[in-house]
Amino acid sequence: MKKIVLILSLIAVMVAAGCIDSENQVKPTPTPAETPTPLPEKSPEVVGENVSGLSNLARFKSEEELREYLAMREVFYGYPMFGIAVQKGMPETAEMPLPAPTPTPTPIPTPTLVGDRGIVEKAAERYSETNVQVKGIDEPDIVKTDGKNIYYSIGMARIYMPRVIMPEYYGKILSVLAFPPDNMSVSFEIPKDGNLLLYKDRLVVLRYNEISGYDKENGKNMWRIDVDGNIVTARLYGDYIFVITRSYLDYYDPCPIEPVRVNGEALEVKCTDIYFPRGISSEVLYTVMKVNPESGEIEKTFSFMGSYGSTVYMSENAIYIAYTKRMGEDEIYFKFLQENRDLLPDDVLSRIEKVMGYDISNQAKFIEIQTLISKYLLTLDKEERLKFENDFWNRMQDFRKEHKREIQRTYIVKVSLNLEPLADGEVPGRLLNQFSMDEYRGYLRLATTFGDENDLYVLDEDLKVVGKITGFGEDERIYAVRFIGDRGYIVTFRETDPFFVIDLSNPRKPEIKGELKIPGFSSYLHPVEDHLILGVGREGSYVKLSLFDVSDAANPKEVSKYTLKEYWSEVLYNHHAFLMDSKHGIFFLPAGNHGYVFSYKDGLKLVKAIDVPAVRAIYIDDFLYILGDSIAVYDENTWERVAELKFE
């Protein structure tokens, strides 16, 4: 009984020191036997095949190597996916409704049209595109337009404040003949929802685990891709859609791998075409696909193993897939013991070193070492044990501080537009979102957070770190990032909003030039004019807009601000909800159950408050279309409502 109490005491010390987290607790071991059970010799780690240009990413040489790798990953966690036997296609979070077979598109009678002023046939001279990170690289969203029609995924369009529960089959996509607004009407609907991409005569719909291509003129389904797992994101660039998917491999029968089915036919990926990071536990398979939007044909794929949380950024030259991995608590414990050998006598250290050489999982080693230390504690009197516990706890806190940049790291895989692996690298910390990465003149810039500190890294074409700024915004975390040319703008927050201006003109010597501290924070940054940056965020409980003058990098100023009497805006977490029309010097954002139009030429001024539960806005010529549970159209010259299409 005394032995068990000592073991439990040691576990309590380790929990307090952070060695055991709440998601991966180590249960008390039984009373240890006097003689440790003999264990087999250590077997080598899977090393794979080296690939030119890659540092840590390797390719499996055989199906057996992949099986060994998966077995090692399973043993590391002790059981597959927290005791659940993972099968192909298992969703990683809440159950998503499976797509129903695609019905025939339904022609729609003309709904109620308010403000009918007659039909005028003419072509639009200009129209808006989705607000994206990189100009010319489109991103999926719930609204698209070709200057004549609006395609609107109405089922995905709204999380109302307060939230309401949508009917089970509420989702649908509407094709609206929108220009000129006098003739606005619904031409057809597709009875499903999803994010949209528009390419020539194809309307592409992306759902949780399905991609479908439709004729944009009549809604006829032309092709369909079913995904094993889920879609992470996609980009449309040039004549191709680049789709990134994520799935779990069947531990018992991983080969062959079939990440997708195209029109019902499985696409097979050889296990020897899979890449993996050496020495890093990986639980999911990422597949990048190059899809022809006209036919749905998948022209090429690239697959690699990584961890679940991921961020994707695409430039005109490459795709960057980043995932964050935290060092296991058992790994932290092993490294701690290596650096604090003086805590234990030589005979205990010798036994620990022997256990570290066994061919068993890290979890099993963790328990064995815990047992050895508990036996050692039995030899100490009460006061010696108390001293050991306090020394252990204090040193562990110091160890975590000294090694904080090793404990959580982000791994980046760089892929060419022809889906060839170009490079891989890593930096400390985690990324906030896609805006935390940016490629400029051959360099990749990244902003990361770990704990209560923040770093900025500059990587070369081989993803090797060539420049960095570490430890800024202490006791805060990053809330917004925007890289523009040879500058970076970063917002951190805890009580005030430090707005940092970073000079990146010399990639090897990035430098914080200026800093501004103001109340609240910004979570989205958008360039509106030369040296003017708009911040959308919060101050207290309300949505706040800030206009920053960064003409003098060393002295950034908040030259204008406006606080909306709204508690929430989708722009805070989704940049697609933001629209700017530079011709008229205005921008739109939804907030609460309304829409707001601001001018920014001479400070922030509210031009129009729109009493519509708005989710998006687009412009066609000089008309602003506000989309929610209807489409309201405003003349941008007079700001009068000229038409409204109500959905029945």
C-alpha positions as CSV (number, residue, x, y, z in Angstrom):
1,M,0.0,0.0,0.0
2,K,2.9,2.3,0.9
3,K,4.4,1.8,-2.6
4,I,1.1,2.7,-4.3
5,V,0.8,5.9,-2.3
6,L,4.4,6.8,-3.3
7,I,3.6,6.2,-7.0
8,L,0.4,8.3,-6.7
9,S,2.5,11.0,-5.0
10,L,4.9,11.0,-7.9
11,I,2.1,11.3,-10.4
12,A,0.7,14.3,-8.5
13,V,4.1,16.0,-8.7
14,M,4.3,15.3,-12.5
15,V,0.8,16.6,-13.1
16,A,1.6,19.8,-11.2
17,A,4.8,20.1,-13.2
18,G,2.9,19.7,-16.5
19,C,4.3,16.2,-17.3
20,I,0.9,14.7,-17.7
21,D,-1.9,16.5,-19.4
22,S,-5.6,16.0,-18.9
23,E,-6.0,14.4,-22.3
24,N,-3.3,11.8,-21.8
25,Q,-3.2,10.9,-18.2
26,V,-1.1,8.0,-17.1
27,K,-2.9,5.7,-14.7
28,P,-1.2,4.4,-11.5
29,T,0.9,1.3,-12.2
30,P,0.4,-1.8,-10.1
31,T,2.9,-2.5,-7.4
32,P,6.2,-3.1,-9.2
33,A,7.9,-6.5,-9.2
34,E,11.3,-6.7,-7.6
35,T,12.9,-7.6,-11.0
36,P,12.0,-5.7,-14.1
37,T,10.5,-7.8,-16.9
38,P,13.0,-8.5,-19.6
39,L,12.3,-6.5,-22.8
40,P,13.4,-6.9,-26.4
41,E,16.2,-4.9,-28.0
42,K,15.3,-1.6,-29.7
43,S,14.4,-1.7,-33.4
44,P,15.3,1.0,-35.9
45,E,12.9,3.9,-36.7
46,V,11.3,3.9,-40.2
47,V,13.7,6.0,-42.3
48,G,12.1,5.8,-45.7
49,E,13.6,7.0,-49.0
50,N,15.5,10.3,-49.2
51,V,14.1,12.8,-51.7
52,S,16.2,15.6,-53.3
53,G,15.5,19.0,-51.8
54,L,13.8,17.7,-48.7
55,S,15.4,17.8,-45.3
56,N,13.1,15.8,-43.0
57,L,10.4,14.6,-45.3
58,A,10.9,11.1,-46.8
59,R,9.0,8.7,-48.9
60,F,7.9,5.2,-47.9
61,K,10.0,2.6,-49.7
62,S,7.4,-0.2,-49.3
63,E,3.9,-1.0,-48.1
64,E,5.5,-2.7,-45.1
65,E,7.3,0.5,-44.1
66,L,4.0,2.3,-44.1
67,R,2.5,-0.4,-41.9
68,E,5.4,-0.2,-39.5
69,Y,5.1,3.6,-39.4
70,L,1.4,3.4,-38.6
71,A,2.0,0.7,-36.0
72,M,4.6,2.9,-34.3
73,R,2.2,5.8,-34.3
74,E,-0.6,3.7,-32.8
75,V,1.7,2.3,-30.0
76,F,2.9,5.9,-29.3
77,Y,-0.7,6.8,-28.3
78,G,-1.4,3.5,-26.8
79,Y,-4.5,2.9,-28.9
80,P,-5.8,4.1,-32.3
81,M,-7.7,7.3,-32.0
82,F,-8.6,7.1,-28.3
83,G,-9.8,3.5,-28.5
84,I,-11.9,3.8,-31.6
85,A,-11.0,1.6,-34.5
86,V,-10.5,4.1,-37.2
87,Q,-11.9,3.2,-40.6
88,K,-11.4,5.0,-43.9
89,G,-13.6,8.1,-44.2
90,M,-14.1,8.5,-40.5
91,P,-15.0,12.2,-39.8
92,E,-12.6,13.8,-37.4
93,T,-15.1,16.0,-35.6
94,A,-18.9,16.2,-35.3
95,E,-20.9,14.0,-37.7
96,M,-21.7,15.9,-41.0
97,P,-24.8,15.0,-43.0
98,L,-23.8,13.0,-46.0
99,P,-24.8,14.5,-49.4
100,A,-28.0,13.2,-50.9
101,P,-28.0,12.1,-54.5
102,T,-28.1,15.2,-56.7
103,P,-31.7,15.9,-57.8
104,T,-32.5,17.6,-61.1
105,P,-32.2,21.4,-60.7
106,T,-35.5,23.1,-60.1
107,P,-36.6,26.0,-62.4
108,I,-38.0,28.7,-60.2
109,P,-41.0,31.0,-60.9
110,T,-40.1,34.6,-60.7
111,P,-40.4,35.6,-57.1
112,T,-41.7,39.0,-55.7
113,L,-39.6,41.8,-57.2
114,V,-39.7,45.2,-55.4
115,G,-38.7,48.2,-57.5
116,D,-39.3,46.9,-61.0
117,R,-38.3,49.6,-63.4
118,G,-38.3,47.6,-66.7
119,I,-35.9,45.3,-68.4
120,V,-32.7,46.7,-69.9
121,E,-30.2,44.3,-71.6
122,K,-26.6,45.4,-71.2
123,A,-23.3,44.0,-70.0
124,A,-21.7,45.0,-66.7
125,E,-18.5,46.9,-67.0
126,R,-17.1,45.8,-63.7
127,Y,-18.0,43.4,-60.9
128,S,-16.5,42.3,-57.6
129,E,-14.6,39.2,-56.7
130,T,-14.3,37.4,-53.4
131,N,-12.0,39.1,-50.9
132,V,-9.0,36.8,-51.0
133,Q,-5.4,36.8,-49.6
134,V,-3.6,36.7,-52.9
135,K,-4.9,38.6,-55.9
136,G,-5.7,36.3,-58.7
137,I,-6.0,33.2,-56.6
138,D,-9.6,32.6,-55.8
139,E,-10.9,31.0,-52.6
140,P,-14.2,29.2,-52.0
141,D,-17.1,31.2,-50.6
142,I,-20.9,31.2,-50.4
143,V,-21.3,33.9,-53.1
144,K,-19.9,34.3,-56.6
145,T,-20.8,36.4,-59.6
146,D,-19.9,36.6,-63.2
147,G,-21.2,40.1,-63.7
148,K,-24.6,38.9,-64.8
149,N,-25.6,36.1,-62.4
150,I,-25.2,35.7,-58.7
151,Y,-24.7,32.2,-57.3
152,Y,-25.6,32.1,-53.7
153,S,-25.3,29.2,-51.2
154,I,-28.1,30.3,-49.0
155,G,-28.0,27.3,-46.5
156,M,-24.5,28.1,-45.4
157,A,-25.0,31.9,-45.4
158,R,-25.9,32.6,-41.9
159,I,-25.2,31.9,-38.3
160,Y,-27.7,34.4,-36.8
161,M,-27.1,36.2,-33.6
162,P,-28.6,34.6,-31.6
163,R,-28.0,31.4,-33.4
164,V,-31.0,29.5,-34.8
165,I,-31.2,25.9,-35.8
166,M,-31.7,25.5,-39.5
167,P,-34.2,22.9,-40.9
168,E,-32.5,19.7,-41.8
169,Y,-32.7,20.2,-45.6
170,Y,-32.7,24.0,-45.6
171,G,-29.5,24.3,-47.7
172,K,-29.7,25.3,-51.4
173,I,-27.8,27.2,-54.0
174,L,-29.7,29.9,-56.0
175,S,-28.7,31.1,-59.4
176,V,-30.0,34.7,-59.7
177,L,-30.2,36.7,-62.9
178,A,-29.0,39.8,-61.2
179,F,-28.0,42.4,-63.8
180,P,-29.5,44.7,-64.5
181,P,-31.2,44.8,-61.1
182,D,-34.6,45.7,-62.7
183,N,-34.8,42.2,-64.1
184,M,-33.6,40.3,-61.0
185,S,-35.0,36.8,-60.7
186,V,-34.1,33.3,-59.7
187,S,-33.4,31.1,-62.7
188,F,-32.7,27.8,-61.0
189,E,-31.7,26.3,-57.7
190,I,-29.6,23.3,-56.7
191,P,-31.0,21.6,-53.6
192,K,-27.8,21.5,-51.6
193,D,-25.4,24.0,-50.1
194,G,-21.7,24.4,-50.1
195,N,-18.8,26.8,-50.8
196,L,-18.5,27.9,-54.4
197,L,-15.9,28.5,-57.1
198,L,-16.7,29.8,-60.5
199,Y,-14.7,28.9,-63.6
200,K,-15.9,29.8,-67.1
201,D,-19.1,27.8,-67.5
202,R,-18.6,25.7,-64.4
203,L,-20.0,26.3,-61.0
204,V,-18.1,24.1,-58.5
205,V,-19.6,23.3,-55.1
206,L,-17.4,22.1,-52.3
207,R,-19.0,20.4,-49.3
208,Y,-17.6,18.6,-46.3
209,N,-16.6,15.5,-48.3
210,E,-17.8,16.2,-51.8
211,I,-16.9,18.3,-54.8
212,S,-19.4,18.7,-57.7
213,G,-19.3,20.6,-61.0
214,Y,-22.4,22.1,-62.5
215,D,-23.3,23.9,-65.7
216,K,-23.6,27.5,-64.5
217,E,-26.4,28.2,-67.0
218,N,-28.9,25.5,-66.1
219,G,-27.5,23.8,-62.9
220,K,-27.0,20.4,-64.6
221,N,-24.6,18.2,-62.6
222,M,-21.5,17.5,-64.8
223,W,-19.2,15.6,-62.4
224,R,-18.7,14.7,-58.8
225,I,-15.8,13.8,-56.5
226,D,-16.4,12.0,-53.2
227,V,-13.7,12.5,-50.6
228,D,-12.6,9.9,-48.1
229,G,-12.3,12.1,-45.0
230,N,-12.9,15.9,-45.5
231,I,-11.9,18.9,-47.6
232,V,-9.6,21.2,-45.8
233,T,-9.7,24.0,-48.3
234,A,-9.2,24.7,-52.0
235,R,-7.8,27.4,-54.4
236,L,-8.7,28.3,-58.0
237,Y,-5.6,29.5,-59.9
238,G,-5.3,29.6,-63.7
239,D,-7.1,26.6,-65.2
240,Y,-7.1,24.4,-62.1
241,I,-8.6,23.9,-58.7
242,F,-6.1,22.8,-56.1
243,V,-7.9,20.9,-53.4
244,I,-6.4,19.8,-50.1
245,T,-8.1,16.9,-48.3
246,R,-7.5,15.2,-44.9
247,S,-8.2,11.6,-44.0
248,Y,-7.2,8.8,-41.6
249,L,-5.6,5.7,-42.8
250,D,-7.0,2.3,-41.9
251,Y,-4.4,1.0,-39.4
252,Y,-5.2,-2.6,-40.2
253,D,-5.4,-2.4,-44.0
254,P,-3.9,0.9,-45.2
255,C,-3.0,-0.2,-48.8
256,P,-4.1,0.7,-51.3
257,I,-5.0,4.2,-50.5
258,E,-8.1,5.6,-52.1
259,P,-8.5,9.3,-51.0
260,V,-11.3,10.1,-53.5
261,R,-13.8,8.6,-56.0
262,V,-14.4,10.5,-59.3
263,N,-17.8,9.8,-60.6
264,G,-17.9,6.7,-58.6
265,E,-14.5,5.4,-59.7
266,A,-11.8,5.1,-57.0
267,L,-8.5,7.0,-57.5
268,E,-5.7,4.8,-56.1
269,V,-2.6,6.3,-54.6
270,K,0.3,3.9,-54.1
271,C,1.6,3.6,-50.5
272,T,5.1,4.1,-51.9
273,D,4.0,7.6,-53.2
274,I,3.3,8.7,-49.6
275,Y,5.7,11.1,-47.9
276,F,6.1,11.3,-44.1
277,P,8.2,13.4,-41.6
278,R,10.9,11.4,-39.9
279,G,10.8,11.3,-36.1
280,I,7.4,13.0,-35.8
281,S,4.2,11.2,-35.0
282,S,1.6,11.7,-37.7
283,E,-2.0,10.8,-37.5
284,V,-3.6,12.0,-40.7
285,L,-3.0,11.8,-44.5
286,Y,-3.1,15.1,-46.5
287,T,-3.7,14.8,-50.2
288,V,-3.3,17.7,-52.6
289,M,-5.2,17.3,-55.9
290,K,-5.0,19.2,-59.1
291,V,-8.5,19.2,-60.6
292,N,-9.7,20.2,-64.0
293,P,-12.9,22.3,-63.2
294,E,-14.4,21.6,-66.6
295,S,-14.3,17.8,-66.4
296,G,-13.6,17.0,-62.8
297,E,-10.6,15.0,-63.9
298,I,-7.8,14.8,-61.3
299,E,-4.6,15.4,-63.2
300,K,-2.2,14.8,-60.3
301,T,-2.0,14.2,-56.6
302,F,0.5,14.6,-53.8
303,S,0.1,12.9,-50.4
304,F,1.9,13.2,-47.1
305,M,1.5,12.3,-43.4
306,G,1.0,15.1,-40.9
307,S,-0.9,16.1,-37.7
308,Y,-4.5,17.2,-37.6
309,G,-4.4,21.0,-37.2
310,S,-3.4,22.6,-40.5
311,T,-3.1,26.0,-42.3
312,V,-2.9,26.4,-46.1
313,Y,-1.4,29.3,-48.0
314,M,-0.9,29.5,-51.8
315,S,1.2,31.9,-53.8
316,E,1.6,32.2,-57.5
317,N,4.6,29.8,-57.2
318,A,3.8,27.2,-54.6
319,I,1.3,25.7,-52.1
320,Y,2.4,25.7,-48.4
321,I,0.7,23.3,-46.1
322,A,1.6,23.9,-42.4
323,Y,0.7,21.8,-39.4
324,T,1.5,22.2,-35.8
325,K,2.8,19.5,-33.6
326,R,3.3,19.6,-29.8
327,M,6.0,17.5,-28.2
328,G,4.4,14.6,-26.3
329,E,4.4,14.9,-22.5
330,D,6.4,11.7,-22.3
331,E,9.0,13.2,-24.7
332,I,9.3,16.3,-22.5
333,Y,9.7,14.1,-19.5
334,F,12.5,12.0,-21.1
335,K,14.4,15.2,-22.2
336,F,14.0,16.6,-18.7
337,L,15.6,13.6,-17.1
338,Q,18.5,13.7,-19.5
339,E,19.2,17.3,-18.5
340,N,18.6,16.8,-14.8
341,R,20.5,13.6,-14.1
342,D,21.7,14.9,-10.7
343,L,18.2,14.4,-9.3
344,L,18.7,10.7,-9.3
345,P,21.5,8.3,-8.2
346,D,23.7,6.5,-10.8
347,D,22.0,3.1,-10.3
348,V,18.6,4.5,-11.1
349,L,19.9,6.4,-14.1
350,S,21.5,3.2,-15.4
351,R,18.2,1.4,-15.2
352,I,16.4,4.3,-16.9
353,E,18.9,4.3,-19.8
354,K,18.2,0.6,-20.2
355,V,14.5,1.1,-20.4
356,M,15.0,3.9,-23.0
357,G,16.7,1.3,-25.2
358,Y,13.7,-1.1,-25.1
359,D,11.5,-1.5,-28.2
360,I,8.3,-0.4,-26.6
361,S,6.1,2.6,-26.9
362,N,7.0,5.9,-25.2
363,Q,3.9,5.5,-23.1
364,A,5.2,2.1,-21.9
365,K,8.7,3.6,-21.2
366,F,7.0,6.4,-19.3
367,I,5.3,3.9,-17.0
368,E,8.4,1.8,-16.6
369,I,10.5,4.8,-15.7
370,Q,7.8,6.0,-13.3
371,T,8.0,2.7,-11.6
372,L,11.8,2.9,-11.2
373,I,11.6,6.3,-9.7
374,S,8.8,5.2,-7.3
375,K,11.0,2.4,-6.1
376,Y,13.8,4.9,-5.5
377,L,11.4,7.1,-3.5
378,L,10.7,4.1,-1.2
379,T,14.3,4.3,-0.1
380,L,13.9,8.0,1.1
381,D,12.5,9.3,4.3
382,K,9.5,11.7,4.3
383,E,11.5,14.9,4.3
384,E,13.9,13.7,1.5
385,R,10.9,12.8,-0.6
386,L,9.4,16.2,0.0
387,K,12.6,17.9,-1.1
388,F,12.7,15.7,-4.2
389,E,9.1,16.6,-5.2
390,N,9.8,20.3,-4.8
391,D,13.1,20.2,-6.7
392,F,11.5,18.2,-9.5
393,W,8.6,20.6,-9.8
394,N,10.8,23.7,-9.8
395,R,13.2,22.3,-12.3
396,M,10.4,21.2,-14.6
397,Q,9.1,24.8,-14.7
398,D,12.5,26.1,-15.6
399,F,12.9,23.3,-18.2
400,R,9.7,24.3,-20.0
401,K,10.7,27.9,-20.1
402,E,14.1,27.1,-21.5
403,H,12.7,24.7,-24.1
404,K,9.5,26.4,-25.0
405,R,10.4,26.8,-28.7
406,E,11.0,23.1,-28.9
407,I,7.8,21.9,-27.3
408,Q,5.4,23.3,-29.9
409,R,6.5,23.6,-33.6
410,T,5.0,24.2,-36.9
411,Y,6.1,22.1,-39.9
412,I,5.8,23.4,-43.4
413,V,5.6,21.4,-46.6
414,K,6.2,23.4,-49.9
415,V,4.6,21.9,-53.0
416,S,4.9,23.1,-56.6
417,L,1.9,23.9,-58.7
418,N,2.7,20.7,-60.6
419,L,2.4,18.9,-57.2
420,E,6.1,18.1,-56.7
421,P,7.5,18.4,-53.2
422,L,10.0,21.3,-53.2
423,A,11.1,21.7,-49.6
424,D,10.1,21.2,-46.0
425,G,11.0,23.1,-42.9
426,E,9.9,24.0,-39.3
427,V,9.6,27.0,-37.0
428,P,8.7,27.3,-33.3
429,G,5.1,28.0,-32.3
430,R,1.8,27.8,-34.0
431,L,0.1,29.9,-36.8
432,L,-3.0,31.9,-36.3
433,N,-4.4,31.4,-39.8
434,Q,-3.5,31.7,-43.5
435,F,-2.5,35.3,-43.2
436,S,0.3,34.2,-40.9
437,M,2.2,33.0,-44.0
438,D,3.3,35.1,-47.0
439,E,5.7,34.6,-49.9
440,Y,7.6,37.6,-51.2
441,R,10.5,37.6,-53.6
442,G,11.4,34.0,-52.9
443,Y,11.1,34.3,-49.1
444,L,8.4,32.9,-46.9
445,R,7.5,35.0,-43.9
446,L,5.7,33.5,-40.9
447,A,4.3,34.9,-37.6
448,T,3.9,32.4,-34.8
449,T,2.7,32.3,-31.2
450,F,3.7,29.9,-28.4
451,G,2.6,30.4,-24.9
452,D,2.7,34.1,-24.1
453,E,5.3,35.1,-26.7
454,N,5.4,35.7,-30.4
455,D,8.0,35.2,-33.1
456,L,8.5,36.2,-36.8
457,Y,10.6,34.0,-39.1
458,V,11.9,34.5,-42.7
459,L,12.6,31.3,-44.6
460,D,14.4,31.0,-47.9
461,E,13.3,28.9,-50.9
462,D,14.5,25.7,-49.2
463,L,12.5,26.7,-46.1
464,K,15.6,27.3,-44.0
465,V,15.4,30.1,-41.4
466,V,17.5,33.1,-42.5
467,G,16.0,35.9,-40.4
468,K,13.9,36.2,-37.3
469,I,12.5,38.4,-34.5
470,T,11.7,36.5,-31.3
471,G,9.8,37.3,-28.1
472,F,7.8,40.4,-29.1
473,G,4.4,41.1,-27.6
474,E,5.4,39.4,-24.4
475,D,2.4,38.1,-22.3
476,E,0.2,38.4,-25.4
477,R,-0.8,36.4,-28.4
478,I,-1.2,37.2,-32.1
479,Y,-4.7,38.3,-33.1
480,A,-4.1,39.5,-36.7
481,V,-1.3,39.4,-39.3
482,R,-0.9,41.0,-42.7
483,F,2.2,41.0,-44.9
484,I,2.2,43.7,-47.6
485,G,5.3,44.0,-49.8
486,D,8.4,44.5,-47.6
487,R,6.4,45.2,-44.5
488,G,4.5,43.1,-42.0
489,Y,1.7,44.3,-39.7
490,I,0.9,42.3,-36.6
491,V,-1.6,42.8,-33.8
492,T,-1.2,41.2,-30.4
493,F,-3.6,41.5,-27.5
494,R,-4.2,41.0,-23.9
495,E,-5.4,44.3,-22.4
496,T,-4.4,46.8,-25.1
497,D,-3.8,46.4,-28.8
498,P,-0.1,46.6,-29.8
499,F,0.0,47.2,-33.5
500,F,3.5,46.4,-34.8
501,V,5.0,47.6,-38.0
502,I,7.8,45.3,-39.2
503,D,10.5,46.2,-41.8
504,L,11.2,43.1,-44.0
505,S,13.2,44.9,-46.7
506,N,16.2,42.9,-45.6
507,P,14.9,39.3,-45.2
508,R,18.0,38.4,-43.1
509,K,17.5,41.2,-40.6
510,P,13.8,41.8,-40.1
511,E,13.2,44.7,-37.6
512,I,10.3,46.0,-35.6
513,K,10.1,49.7,-36.8
514,G,7.1,51.0,-34.9
515,E,4.5,50.1,-32.3
516,L,1.2,51.6,-31.4
517,K,-0.8,50.7,-28.3
518,I,-4.5,51.4,-28.3
519,P,-7.6,49.9,-26.5
520,G,-9.2,46.8,-28.0
521,F,-7.8,44.7,-30.8
522,S,-8.0,44.0,-34.5
523,S,-8.5,40.5,-35.8
524,Y,-8.5,41.4,-39.5
525,L,-6.2,43.8,-41.3
526,H,-6.9,45.1,-44.8
527,P,-5.0,47.6,-47.0
528,V,-7.3,50.3,-48.2
529,E,-4.9,52.8,-49.7
530,D,-1.1,53.4,-49.8
531,H,0.0,53.5,-46.2
532,L,-3.5,53.1,-44.8
533,I,-4.5,49.9,-43.1
534,L,-8.0,49.1,-41.9
535,G,-8.4,47.0,-38.7
536,V,-11.6,45.2,-37.9
537,G,-11.9,43.9,-34.3
538,R,-13.4,44.6,-31.0
539,E,-13.2,47.1,-28.1
540,G,-14.9,45.9,-25.0
541,S,-18.1,44.1,-26.2
542,Y,-18.5,46.0,-29.5
543,V,-17.2,45.8,-33.0
544,K,-14.5,48.4,-33.6
545,L,-13.0,49.7,-36.9
546,S,-9.6,51.4,-36.9
547,L,-7.8,53.2,-39.7
548,F,-4.0,53.1,-39.3
549,D,-1.7,55.6,-41.0
550,V,1.6,53.7,-41.5
551,S,3.3,56.2,-43.8
552,D,6.0,56.6,-41.1
553,A,6.8,53.0,-40.1
554,A,8.4,54.2,-36.9
555,N,5.4,56.2,-35.9
556,P,2.1,54.4,-36.8
557,K,-1.1,56.3,-35.9
558,E,-4.7,55.5,-35.5
559,V,-6.1,58.3,-37.5
560,S,-9.8,57.3,-37.3
561,K,-12.0,54.8,-35.5
562,Y,-15.6,53.9,-35.4
563,T,-17.4,51.6,-32.9
564,L,-20.5,49.8,-34.1
565,K,-23.3,49.1,-31.6
566,E,-23.0,45.4,-32.6
567,Y,-21.4,42.5,-30.7
568,W,-20.3,40.4,-33.6
569,S,-19.2,40.5,-37.2
570,E,-18.3,37.5,-39.4
571,V,-15.3,39.6,-40.7
572,L,-13.7,38.9,-37.3
573,Y,-12.9,35.4,-38.4
574,N,-13.8,35.2,-42.1
575,H,-12.2,37.7,-44.5
576,H,-14.6,36.6,-47.3
577,A,-17.4,38.6,-45.6
578,F,-15.5,41.9,-46.2
579,L,-15.9,43.8,-49.5
580,M,-14.1,46.9,-50.7
581,D,-15.1,49.0,-53.7
582,S,-12.2,51.4,-54.4
583,K,-14.0,53.2,-57.2
584,H,-16.5,54.6,-54.7
585,G,-14.0,54.6,-51.7
586,I,-16.2,52.4,-49.6
587,F,-16.2,49.0,-47.9
588,F,-18.9,46.8,-46.6
589,L,-19.1,44.4,-43.6
590,P,-21.9,42.5,-41.9
591,A,-22.4,43.0,-38.2
592,G,-25.0,41.6,-35.9
593,N,-28.2,41.2,-38.1
594,H,-27.4,44.2,-40.3
595,G,-25.1,45.4,-43.0
596,Y,-22.9,48.5,-42.9
597,V,-21.2,50.6,-45.6
598,F,-18.3,52.9,-44.7
599,S,-16.3,55.4,-46.6
600,Y,-12.6,55.7,-45.8
601,K,-11.3,58.6,-47.9
602,D,-11.4,61.2,-45.2
603,G,-11.6,59.1,-42.1
604,L,-14.1,56.4,-41.3
605,K,-17.7,57.6,-42.0
606,L,-20.8,55.4,-41.9
607,V,-22.4,55.9,-45.3
608,K,-25.3,53.5,-45.1
609,A,-26.8,51.3,-42.4
610,I,-28.8,48.5,-43.9
611,D,-31.6,46.9,-42.0
612,V,-31.1,43.5,-43.7
613,P,-29.7,40.4,-42.0
614,A,-26.7,40.7,-44.3
615,V,-24.0,38.1,-44.8
616,R,-22.3,39.2,-48.0
617,A,-22.2,42.0,-50.5
618,I,-21.0,42.2,-54.1
619,Y,-21.0,45.0,-56.6
620,I,-22.0,44.9,-60.3
621,D,-21.3,48.2,-62.1
622,D,-22.4,50.9,-59.7
623,F,-24.9,48.7,-57.8
624,L,-24.2,47.2,-54.4
625,Y,-26.1,43.9,-53.8
626,I,-26.6,43.0,-50.1
627,L,-27.2,39.3,-49.6
628,G,-29.0,37.7,-46.6
629,D,-32.5,36.2,-46.5
630,S,-33.2,38.4,-49.6
631,I,-31.1,40.4,-52.0
632,A,-31.4,44.2,-51.6
633,V,-29.8,46.4,-54.3
634,Y,-28.5,49.9,-53.7
635,D,-27.3,52.6,-56.2
636,E,-23.8,53.5,-55.1
637,N,-24.2,57.0,-56.4
638,T,-27.3,57.9,-54.3
639,W,-27.5,55.0,-51.8
640,E,-31.1,54.6,-52.6
641,R,-32.5,51.0,-52.6
642,V,-33.5,50.4,-56.2
643,A,-34.6,46.7,-56.1
644,E,-35.1,43.8,-53.8
645,L,-35.5,40.1,-54.4
646,K,-37.4,38.3,-51.7
647,F,-36.9,34.5,-51.4
648,E,-40.2,32.7,-50.9
